[in-house]
Amino acid sequence: MARGPKYKVPRRRRREGKTNYYRRYRMVLSGKPRLVVRRTLNYVWVQVVVAEPQGDRTIAAAHSRELAKRYGWKAPGDNTPAAYLTGLLAGLRALKAGVKLAVPDIGLHRPVKGSRVFAAIKGAVDAGLEVPHSEEVLPGEERIRGEHIAKWGEMLAEQDPERFEKMFSRYLAAGLKPQDLPSHFEEVKTRILEDYKEVVSG
């Protein structure tokens, strides 16, 4: 353990692995709103925030729990399609609030190509929000729609029904076959866009 007269104890949120203060400092200095993407084992949430002397102020936000409550989403709230839809919803709300550009803030999440945090960013971009990014890191349309999950579910259902029931228990309990996820995704996406048609058409 480091010690000595010049040793500085890291700030609490840095010690807890919650905040990279150097990265945050650079984003705050930009003066631009931040598109904050965070995820847990079960959910994804996306916020558009601005830094103020008193602390961060949230301008728009969306949580993947809303997908089920407001738009009939039957799949889990932590997969790639849910992350995209949550980002889409947050992006539309940001545009409605007058925000047109936000810099991405993925916190301490590893920047893995095609990951759920980048699916959320793609959702915000597709909503019309300008977010600086590299196209290479965004997941493809087939992953966004959940086609990889549908294919995996179809194969398991044929080859190992017992494992299929276990792995997709949350889908089946909600009345959704994983094979139907891509079409279900399109239905929910359409509902969200319809809900914000004045933003989309504007």
Secondary structure, DSSP 8 states (H G I E B T S, - for coil): ---STT-----HHHHTT---HHHHHHHHHHTS-EEEEEE-SS-EEEEEEEEETTEEEEEEEEETHHHHHHH---S-TTSHHHHHHHHHHHHHHHHHTT--B-EEE-TTS---TT-HHHHHHHHHHHHT-B----GGGS--HHHHTTHHHHHHHHHHHHH-HHHHHHHTHHHHHTT--GGGHHHHHHHHHHHHHHHTHHHHH-
